[in-house]
């Protein structure tokens, strides 16, 4: 596999075939303009104090809603056919069922969809398929779990709620942004007993609705995780991700010095699964399961020629995209247990062998107008590395100038 990065090529190629890392500053001059929420002509704010002044202050924790009325355990329902409403347009099938039947377990949703018991306009669907307004959905008999009374939290649930509060870096009536710590999974998996999706159960409202995940970050990655507290917000925020209106910035520490210092990585990625692990491999256009992935990177600061702080801007959102892309160009992220494979490379003394990747910032249109702009601080292991290497976390991030596509 070639890891050579090509500079600007005078011979035009198709967009999907490019794997270039040419400097992007000059190519974006015509797109320059005010940042969301900023003033025309204003200098982009730095990541530390300057931008903190713009960010909406965190709202106070909401009061506990009134207890939900108890319902009979394992309440059976009859076969019914319902119409998809305008508010449910473009909603995933599993989210649709979760919204209509708050007490329905995740496993039961997956089972009725997998068995084909649920039909949309008479056809089988997948749980991730999206519905359209006016479609007819045949819902089979269901068994609803008894929802827990809201406001009557156990000691364990209260500790979970407090843990979520301590992670919160932005909150209002519709949106929650958490600073997810390293090692905490976003969703459950084999042998997983604690994860964000499960923790959000303690935030169910009086109607039984719980906050919804809008996107995912890896278990080993720290930083900004966006949560929708209402169905209205979930619909708008997922739409912003699909239309690529959401702008995400990641910070990473890599060995060596990427050349050129600013560039674009464009490849196809395909998932390669084994019994014990899943990794993304570089693929060719047309390969089974291959998806196009684009990442912009920029060198922020170096520690000699040994280690480099890079800022990353993913345009697409593939699994392990940033980790696979940095490995592809010969600069895998320090502490990556899946993609760091440089032979005879030793971690400098004092640095922890943990993934040095932070979901630093997310900027996305707010469902009710305006812009959400949230920033996560360096996690403890990365802060330790920054201090040991003499890196200045308040430096201006050149990824601000990267294109949007």
N, C-alpha and C positions, 0 to 999 in steps of 0.2 A: 504494500500500500504506500503510495507516494504521499509524503507530508510536505511537499514543496508548495510554497505560497507564491502565486504568480502576481506580479504587479500589473498595472494597467496594460491591457493587450490591445494593440491597434486593430487587430482583426476581430470584428464583432462576432459574438457568440450568443446563442439563445440564453434567456435568463435562467432556465432550469439547469443549464450545463455549467454556469459560472461557479468557480470556487476561488474567488479572488479576495485578496486582502489589501487592496489598494487604499491609500489614504482617502478618507471620505469628506474631509473638511471643505475642499474646493467644490466637490460635487453637490454640496447641500446649500450653497450660498443662495440660490434662487428660492429655496424653501424656507429660508430663515424668516422668522417672525416671532411674534410674542408667544411665550409659553402659556399654557392654560393658566388663567388666573393672574398673569403678569401684565405689565404695562408695555406698550409698544416701545421698542428700542432699549428696553431695560436689559442690563447684563444678567445672564442666568445666575440664579442664586447658588452659593456654595452649598455643600451637603450639610453643613453644621448650623451655625447660629443664624445665617442670613435667611435660610429657608424656613427655619422654625417660626419666624415672625409671620410668615404667610399662612402657615398651617392652621386649620380650624382647631381651636382648643377641644380637648377631649370632653365629651359630655358626661355629666354625672351618671353614675350607675342608676338604671331605672328601678322604680319601686316594684316590689313583688306584686304581680297581678293577682286578681281574686282567684280562689281555688276553682278548678274546673268541676263541673257536675259529674259525678261518677256514672259510668255506664256499666251495663252487665258484662261480665267477663265472657270472652269468646262469643260475642254477639254475632249470630249468623245473618247474612244478608241474602237477598234473592238475586237471581240473574237480572241485570238491568242494562239498559242502553242509554247512554248520556251523550249529549252534544258538547263538543269542545267550545268553550266560550272565548270571547275576544281576549279576556285577561289570561287565558290559558294557551293562547296561540304561541307556537314555537317552543312549547314546554316539552321536556323529555318525558317519555312514557312513565318511567319510574317516579319522576318528580310529580307527575300528574296524579298518580295513585296515592303518593305520600300526602299530597295536598288535599285530595278528596277524602282520604281515610287516614287521619293522623295516627290512629292506633295500629295501623297495619305494619307488621314487621318487615324489615328489609328482605329477609330470606323468603317470606311469603310472596312479596312483590316479584322477586326474581323467579320464583317457582311458577306462578300463574302465567307469567310472560313466556318463560322457557317452554312450558308445556303447550303453549298456543291457546290457553283457555281465554285469554284476553285478545279481542280482535278489534282492529280499526278499519272501518268500512268493509268488514267481512274478511280482512286479511290478517295473517300473522305479522307480528312486529317484534323488534328487539327493544330491550329496556332503554337503550340509548337513542332510539329513533325519536324524532320530534313531531309533535302533533300540529295540525292546522285548524284554524277556526272553522267550525261547522262540521268537522268530521264526526262520525258516529263511533263511539267506543262501547263495545260489548264487555261488560264487567261480570265475571263469574261469581258464584257464591264465595264470600270471603269470611274469614274469622278475624275479628279485631281484638287486639290485646287491650286490656284495661289501661287507659292512660293514668299516669300517676297524678295525684292532686298537686296542682301548681301551688307553690308557696309553702308546702309542707316538706321541706328538704331534710334529708337525713344529715348526720354529721359528716359523712363522706361526701355527700352532694354539696354541702356548704364549702368544704375544702376545695372541691373541684371548681365551684363558682368563684372562689377567691383566687385560685390559680389562673383562671381565665381573665379575671380582672387585672391581675398583675402582668399578664401578657399584653393587655390592651394598649395600643398606641393611638387609636382613633375609634370613636363610637358616636353614633347618633341613633335616631329612631329606626333607620333603615339599614345601616351599614356598620360593620365591625371589622377593624383591622387588627390582627394579632401579630405579635412578634414571636413566632414559633421558635422554640429552642431546638438545638441540635439533639437528635436522638428520639424526638417525639414524632410519631407517624401522623399523617393527616387522616388517613383512613385505615380501617382494620385489614388484617391479612392473617395468614396462617400463624397461629400462636400469639396473635396480637391481642393484648388485654386492655391496653390504654392507648387511645388516639384522640385526636381533636374532634372527629365526628361523633365519637361516643361521649366525649366531655360536654358537647353542646346539648346533650339531652337535658341537662339541668337548667337550660334556658328556654324550655318550652313555655309558650304563653297559655292564656286561659282557654284558647281554642285547640290546644294540643299541637300547635305548629312550633317546630324548632328551627333555629337558624340553619341556613344551607351553605355548604361549601360552594364557592364560585370558581375556584381554580385549585391547583395542587402544587406543592413543592416537595422535593424528596425528603425522606426521613432524616438524612444526614445534613440537609441544608437548613440554615437558620434564616429568620427574617420574616418579611411581610407576607401575611396570608389574609386574603380578602374573604369576608363572610357576609352573606345577605341575611338580614334579620326578618325580612318579609318576602312573600312571594312576588310582590310588585318589584322589589329591589333585585331579587334573583333573576327575574326575566330581563330587566334592563342591563344588569351587569354582565350576564352571560352573553347578551347581545353585543356589548362593547368589546368583549374578548373575541367574539367571532368576527367582528368587523375590524379588529385590530386597532381599536381606539384606545385600548389600555396600553400604557407605556411602562415597562418594567426595567429596572436597572439592578444588576448584580455586581458584587465585588468579589474578586478571587485573588489568591496568591499562587503564582506558578513559578516553576524553575526556569532559569535562563531569561533571555530577553526576546520577545516576539519581534520579528521584522517582516514588514514595516511596523511602525509603532501604532498605526491605526489601520484597520482593515475590515473586510467583509468575508465571512466564511459561508459558502453556499454548497451544500451537499444533499444527498439523499440518505436517509437513515431508515434502517429496518430493525425490528426487534428480533433478538436471538434468545430463545428461552431454553433452559435446561431444567433438570429436576430441582436443582438447588438455587438457580440464579437466573437473572434476566439482564442482558446488556443490549446496548444499541450498537450496531455495526454500520460502517459506511457502505452504502449500497449504490447500485446503478439505477438510472431511470428505467422503469419497467419491471424491476425486480418485484417479486411477490412481497406485499406488505411495505414497500418502500414509500416514504413520504419526504417531500422536499422540506429542508430546514435551512433557515438563514439566521446568522448571528453577526452582529457588529461588535468589535472589540476595540479598546483603546488602552494604551499604557498610561498609567497615572503617575507612578513613581517606581524607581528601582532601588534595590539594596545591592549596590555593586553590580556585578553581572550574574550573581548567584540566584537571586529571587526578584520577581517583579509583581507589583500590584497592578492588576488589570481590571478595567470596568467592562461589563458585558451587557449588551442590549439584544435580547432575543426578539426577532420579528415574528417567528413562528413559535409554537409551544409544544415541541415534541418531547417525549420521555427522555430524560438524561441529555437533552440537547446540548447544553453548555459544556457538560463534562465530556461528552463524546467529541464535540468540536474542538475543544482545547487539546485533547489527546491527539486528534487528527493532525493538528498543525505542529505537534511536537512539544507542546507545553501543557501537559496534564495538570490538573489542579492538585496542589499539595494536600496530602492526606486522603486522597480519593481511593477507597478500597477496591473499586471496580476498574478504574481506567488509568491509574498511575502505575506504569510498568517500565520506568527507566532503570536499566541495569546499573548496579553499583552506585546508585545515587543515595547519599546519606542526608537525612534531615538535620539541619543545623541545630546545635545544642540549644536547649531552652524552648524550642517550638514543639507543640503537641502534634502527634500524628493523628489529627482529625481533619475532616474535610474543611478546607478553607474557602467556603463558598457562602455568601450572604445575599439573600434577596433584599437588597438595600432599600429600594424605593419603588413605590407604585403610584402612578398618576392615571386617574380614570374619571370620566364624566360621572357626576353624581346623578342617580335616578331622578331626583327632583330639581335638577339644575345646579350649576356650579361645577366644581372639580374637587375630587378627593385627592389629596397629595400627602402620602404618609411615608415616613422614613424610619427604618429600624437601625438601632445602634450596632456596633460591632459586638458579636458574642464574646464571652470571656476568653476563649482560646485564640480567637483572631486578634482581639485587643492586646493580648499578651505578645503575639507575634509582631504586631505593628509597633509596639513599644520597644521590643528587643531589636527590631530592624531599623528603628528610627524613622518610620513612615508617618507622615502627617495626614491624619484622617480628615483635616479641614481643607485640604487642597481642592482646587477646582477640578471637576470631573470632565474631561474632554469628550466623553460619550454623549454629552449634551448636544454636540453638533452632529451626531449620527443621523442618517436619514430614517424615515419612518417605514421604509420597505426595502 
